Amino acid sequence: MEYTELADFLRRRRELLQPEDVGLPRGRRRRTPGLRREEVAVLAVMSTDYYSRLEGGRGPQPSVEMLASIARALRLTPAERDHLFVLARHGKPPSTAVADHVNPGLLRILDRLDTPAMVLNRLSETLAQNQAHVAFDREQTNFEGLERSAVYRWFTGEVDRALYFEEEWAPHGRVLVSGLRSVVAVDGPASRAATIAGALRQESAEFAQLWEAHEVGVRHSGTKRFRHPVVGDLELFCQLLDDPEQQQTLLVFTASPGSESDERLRLLSVLGHQRLQPTEN
């Protein structure tokens, strides 16, 4: 790797970002120009030690997945992302990394929201979350393999369903299967979508039954009810903003102003900000 160049590039990009640019609290007596290393590490879902070693020019070669996370954390443009991959000796980013790179403009919208929000790709893989969404539905950007897809997790585990009222399970499952079927039809039998569908047909009888129904175009309802383990029951509106160029979607959860759910969402926003407590330096 180009250790010196990579370290300098990471440091310069970090120093250009302010906490407000990425939805983090500034804190008092901040003397560090731009973000702190630990703040970038939190945004990239990696340890502070690992990121610090990279920026210090002494870390191991980061994986493609790590580089993609760092690119999102530093809000890199496509050209800057490509440069990062080259410096790390991975060459031009693979197609998956390119497709999963979130437009910095969409990230700026995400960072300025004080209500749970996330960016998803066509396979229901979470590419970015704000701090309120992490408090709402835990960290979702660090899954690997098939588990990156919320469709796969929904039909093979119980954790994703725990947030939903049981009467929401069946309609939500139909929406997920319908969406995956549409992607498989477009991308073909050799695609990642087809791999996910094939695995689920073997592992989940519920998924297999829904798949055989050949439903497409099933949409989410406007409102959903959730059972949060900390703040209690929530009734939220689910609003979507599509990025047709990247084929990604910003999903935002809101509540009726002045409602009990609205007050509980405000508490979640506070909990999200507390996830990263700035140190005094």
Secondary structure, 3 states (H helix, E strand, C coil): CCHHHHHHHHHHHHHHCCHHHHCCCCCCCCCCCCCCHHHHHHHCCCCHHHHHHHHCCCCCCCCHHHHHHHHHHCCCCHHHHHHHHHHCCCCCCCHHHHHCCCCHHHHHHHHHCCCCEEEECCCCEEEEECHHHHHHHCCCCCCCHHHHEHHHHHHHCCCHHHHECHHHHHHHHHHHHHHHHHHHHHHCCCCHHHHHHHHHHHHCHHHHHHHHCCCCCCCCCCEEEEEECCCEEEEEEEEEEEECCCCEEEEEEECCCCCHHHHHHHHHHHHHHHCCCCCCC
